Amino acid sequence: MFRSLFSSGTVTNASPANLAFSIRARVLRSSVVTATAIIAMAGCAASSQNGVTVRSSQQSSAGTPSLDAVTEGFGPAVRADVEKLRTATAPYHDVKVAQVAGYPTATPACISDSTMGGMGRHYFDRAVYDEKLDIAHPEMLIYAPSDAGQPDHLVGVEYVIPFRLLPSTEKPPRLFGQELKRHEDFKYWYLHVWAWRKNSAGLFSDWDPSIKCS
């Protein structure tokens, strides 16, 4: 405690009264610095609301639905799993970070359906394409197209297990309390989780009606 308070100098022959005064003064200055930082942060937030661009973690999460919103209607176990997923994939809102982590550097095609909606772009990390399911390491990251000139944004993930490792005749594996579905064309088990977007079709739906590829 004293080392941190007096790191800028050495106190010698200090009386108890002077020592107490010095401690109170330094603690007060520390409190003022902390308060100033808080006020500055609040000011930045206000500036952002007034149209001034402020690069901050608060701004990067703007427009992202809350955990409660995306897990509405599900129990605490699903909520905890989705929270774990969001924590693990939060850095991947920047697709370049995801690519460094092993997801493809080439931009995948955007998948859509004229009646069902869209699935977005699936970045498939084949290094984890095995028989294991790990909430924190989804096989695919799903990005939805943004307005022209803007980067795609992370909206969900997909978990898959190939039939060659777990045949389609076997009992479906489970994750998030859900049974994975069979994809006969691609020969794998799969489950979508729209962890970063409020999907009107459902948290585990295949399609998101609001995603448009064109």
C-alpha positions, 0 to 999 in steps of 0.5 A, a space after each residue: 500500500 505504502 509503496 504504491 502511494 509513495 512510489 514517486 519519492 521517499 518519505 523520511 522522518 515523517 511524523 504520523 500527522 504528516 504521513 496521514 496527511 500525505 496519504 489522504 492527499 494522494 488518495 484524494 488525487 487518485 479519486 479525482 483522476 478516477 472521477 475525471 476518467 469516468 466523466 470523460 467516458 460519459 462525455 465520449 458516450 454523449 458525443 457519440 449520441 450527438 453524431 460524433 464518431 467515437 471508437 470504443 467497445 460501447 460503440 462496437 456493440 451498438 445495435 447488437 441484441 442483448 443476451 436476454 433478447 436472443 435467448 428469450 423463451 429459453 431456460 438458464 442452461 441455454 442462456 449460459 451456453 449462448 453466453 459462453 459462445 458469445 464470449 468466445 466469438 466476440 473478437 470475431 466481429 472483426 472478420 480479419 481476427 477470425 481469419 487469423 484464428 483459422 477461418 478462411 481468408 476467401 470470402 464465401 458466397 452468401 446463401 439465401 432463399 427467396 421465401 425463407 430468407 438468408 443464411 449469410 456467409 459461412 466461414 468454415 474452419 476445417 481444422 475443427 471439422 471432426 467428431 467433437 462439439 465445442 461451444 467455444 469453437 464453432 466449425 463455422 462463423 456466419 456473417 450477414 452482408 451490410 450496407 454497401 461499403 460496410 464490412 459484413 457483421 457476425 450474426 451466428 455460428 454453425 456446428 457440424 459433425 461429418 457423417 463419416 465420423 458419426 453416421 446419420 443412422 446414429 442417435 443425433 448429438 446434442 448441443 445447447 439442449 438441441 438435437 443436431 439435424 441431418 444434412 443429407 446433401 452435405 453429409 453432416 450433422 448441423 446446428 445453427 445458433 444465431 447468437 449475435 442477432 435476434 432471429 424472428 424465426 428462432 435461435 436455432 432456425 436454419 434461416 433468418 428472414 431478415 438476411 438479404 444477400 443482394 
